[in-house]
Amino acid sequence: MQHYPKFYIKQRITMMVNRYEIRVANPDGTEGALIALAQQKRMALKEQVTFYADEARTQPLFGFKARKVMDLNSGYDITDGGGQPIGYFKKDFGASLLRSTFLLSGPGYEGKGQEENQVVAILRRFLDFPFLPIHFVYDDDQGNQLLRIERQFALRDKYTVTVPDSRVDYRVAACLGVAMDALMAR
């Protein structure tokens, strides 16, 4: 279990893969040390993102992988570098018609995350405007905030991830942050 109360995710644009940098937030709010790099192959039959400790991608730290091939309702297992489960998430398609909604579970908690602003969620379905802010808030069953993912207004995708609940491993939060970008075709 590893916890960072706040970190940043920045997308790097490349031809064949989506890459993401995950950096811890310094106490003054600036970007700090690199804590992981993520890579997602485009057009893969089974969605998978692996997070690495180094630029050479020699040491996998954690990742998420779809349970089934091309099944939009299957869900994603989050595992540590050794393949042990540390969390799970899936899209709630029924609740996602007007506002994207995801279900989340991890050791000692379950929750639901939704796009915070329903007006923006509806606009995003009809307008192809890449700079619309997308903010997700994940709460547990008692209404306590587990984590928050905020897309910053920027040319390249950049997210601030805040994790007030210490039960939530930063690896689970990082997987959700990247998933919000990668799986929603951002």
C-alpha positions as CSV (number, residue, x, y, z in Angstrom):
1,M,0.0,0.0,0.0
2,Q,1.4,3.3,-1.1
3,H,-0.4,6.6,-0.6
4,Y,0.3,10.1,-2.2
5,P,-2.4,12.7,-1.3
6,K,-1.8,14.5,-4.6
7,F,-0.1,13.9,-7.9
8,Y,-0.1,14.8,-11.5
9,I,-0.6,12.9,-14.7
10,K,0.6,14.3,-18.0
11,Q,0.2,12.6,-21.4
12,R,3.0,12.4,-23.9
13,I,2.0,12.2,-27.5
14,T,3.7,9.5,-29.6
15,M,2.8,7.7,-32.9
16,M,2.0,4.1,-31.7
17,V,1.4,4.4,-27.9
18,N,-0.1,6.7,-25.3
19,R,2.5,7.5,-22.7
20,Y,1.8,9.2,-19.3
21,E,4.1,10.6,-16.7
22,I,3.0,10.4,-13.1
23,R,4.7,13.0,-10.7
24,V,4.1,13.5,-7.1
25,A,3.0,17.0,-6.0
26,N,5.4,19.0,-3.9
27,P,4.1,20.7,-0.8
28,D,3.9,24.0,-2.7
29,G,1.8,22.4,-5.5
30,T,4.6,22.2,-8.1
31,E,5.4,19.0,-9.9
32,G,7.9,16.8,-8.0
33,A,9.6,13.5,-8.6
34,L,8.6,11.1,-11.3
35,I,6.9,8.1,-9.6
36,A,5.8,6.1,-12.6
37,L,5.6,6.1,-16.4
38,A,2.6,4.5,-18.1
39,Q,2.3,3.1,-21.6
40,Q,-0.8,2.0,-23.5
41,K,-0.7,0.4,-27.0
42,R,-3.2,1.9,-29.4
43,M,-5.6,-0.4,-31.2
44,A,-4.9,-3.4,-28.9
45,L,-7.6,-6.1,-28.8
46,K,-7.5,-6.3,-25.0
47,E,-7.1,-3.0,-23.2
48,Q,-4.0,-2.9,-21.0
49,V,-1.8,-0.2,-19.5
50,T,1.4,-0.9,-17.7
51,F,3.2,1.6,-15.4
52,Y,7.0,1.4,-15.1
53,A,9.6,2.8,-12.7
54,D,12.0,3.9,-15.5
55,E,12.1,5.4,-19.0
56,A,13.6,2.2,-20.5
57,R,10.4,0.4,-19.3
58,T,12.4,-2.4,-17.7
59,Q,10.7,-2.5,-14.2
60,P,6.9,-2.8,-14.2
61,L,5.4,-1.3,-11.1
62,F,1.6,-1.9,-11.6
63,G,-1.1,-1.7,-14.2
64,F,-4.6,-2.4,-15.3
65,K,-6.0,-4.9,-17.8
66,A,-9.4,-5.7,-19.2
67,R,-10.9,-8.9,-18.0
68,K,-12.3,-9.7,-21.5
69,V,-11.4,-8.9,-25.1
70,M,-13.6,-6.1,-26.5
71,D,-16.4,-6.4,-23.9
72,L,-17.4,-2.9,-22.9
73,N,-18.9,-4.1,-19.7
74,S,-16.2,-6.5,-18.5
75,G,-14.2,-4.4,-16.1
76,Y,-10.5,-3.9,-15.3
77,D,-8.2,-5.6,-12.8
78,I,-5.5,-3.4,-11.2
79,T,-2.5,-5.3,-10.2
80,D,0.9,-4.6,-8.6
81,G,4.2,-5.3,-10.4
82,G,4.0,-9.0,-9.4
83,G,0.5,-9.5,-10.8
84,Q,-1.3,-9.4,-7.4
85,P,-4.7,-7.7,-7.4
86,I,-4.8,-4.3,-5.7
87,G,-8.1,-3.0,-7.1
88,Y,-10.8,-3.2,-9.7
89,F,-13.0,-0.8,-11.8
90,K,-15.6,-0.9,-14.4
91,K,-17.9,1.4,-16.3
92,D,-21.5,1.5,-15.2
93,F,-23.1,1.8,-18.6
94,G,-26.7,2.3,-17.4
95,A,-25.7,5.3,-15.3
96,S,-23.3,6.6,-18.0
97,L,-25.9,7.7,-20.5
98,L,-25.8,11.3,-19.3
99,R,-22.7,11.3,-17.1
100,S,-19.9,8.8,-17.3
101,T,-19.9,6.6,-14.2
102,F,-17.4,4.1,-12.9
103,L,-17.5,1.6,-10.1
104,L,-14.3,1.1,-8.0
105,S,-13.2,-1.4,-5.4
106,G,-10.0,-1.9,-3.4
107,P,-8.9,-3.3,-0.1
108,G,-11.4,-2.0,2.5
109,Y,-13.5,0.3,0.2
110,E,-15.9,0.4,-2.6
111,G,-17.1,3.5,-4.4
112,K,-18.5,5.2,-7.5
113,G,-17.1,7.9,-9.6
114,Q,-19.0,10.3,-11.9
115,E,-18.2,13.2,-14.1
116,E,-18.8,16.1,-11.7
117,N,-20.5,18.5,-14.1
118,Q,-23.6,17.1,-15.9
119,V,-23.8,20.0,-18.4
120,V,-20.1,19.5,-19.5
121,A,-20.8,15.7,-19.7
122,I,-23.7,16.2,-22.0
123,L,-21.8,18.8,-24.1
124,R,-18.9,16.4,-24.4
125,R,-21.2,13.8,-26.0
126,F,-22.2,16.2,-28.8
127,L,-19.2,18.5,-29.3
128,D,-15.7,17.5,-30.3
129,F,-14.0,20.1,-28.3
130,P,-10.8,18.6,-26.7
131,F,-10.4,21.3,-24.1
132,L,-13.5,20.7,-22.1
133,P,-12.6,20.0,-18.5
134,I,-13.4,16.6,-17.3
135,H,-13.6,16.2,-13.5
136,F,-14.4,12.9,-11.8
137,V,-15.3,12.5,-8.1
138,Y,-15.2,9.1,-6.5
139,D,-17.1,8.6,-3.3
140,D,-17.5,5.6,-1.0
141,D,-20.9,4.2,0.0
142,Q,-21.1,6.6,2.9
143,G,-20.5,9.7,0.7
144,N,-16.9,10.2,1.7
145,Q,-14.6,11.3,-1.1
146,L,-12.1,8.6,-2.1
147,L,-10.4,10.6,-4.8
148,R,-10.8,13.3,-7.4
149,I,-9.5,13.5,-10.9
150,E,-9.4,16.9,-12.6
151,R,-8.4,17.5,-16.2
152,Q,-6.6,20.8,-16.5
153,F,-7.2,23.2,-19.4
154,A,-4.1,22.5,-21.5
155,L,-3.1,21.7,-25.0
156,R,-2.0,18.2,-23.9
157,D,-3.9,16.2,-21.4
158,K,-2.9,16.9,-17.9
159,Y,-4.7,15.8,-14.7
160,T,-4.5,16.6,-11.1
161,V,-5.3,13.6,-8.9
162,T,-6.2,14.3,-5.2
163,V,-6.6,11.3,-2.9
164,P,-7.9,12.4,0.6
165,D,-8.7,8.9,1.7
166,S,-5.5,7.1,2.8
167,R,-7.1,3.7,2.1
168,V,-6.7,4.4,-1.6
169,D,-3.3,3.2,-2.9
170,Y,-1.8,5.8,-5.3
171,R,-1.4,3.0,-7.9
172,V,-5.2,2.5,-8.0
173,A,-5.7,6.3,-8.3
174,A,-3.1,6.5,-11.1
175,C,-4.8,3.7,-13.0
176,L,-8.1,5.5,-12.8
177,G,-6.6,8.8,-13.9
178,V,-5.0,7.2,-17.0
179,A,-8.2,5.2,-17.6
180,M,-10.3,8.3,-17.6
181,D,-8.1,9.7,-20.4
182,A,-7.3,6.5,-22.4
183,L,-10.7,4.7,-22.2
184,M,-12.7,7.9,-22.9
185,A,-10.6,8.5,-26.0
186,R,-9.2,11.8,-24.7
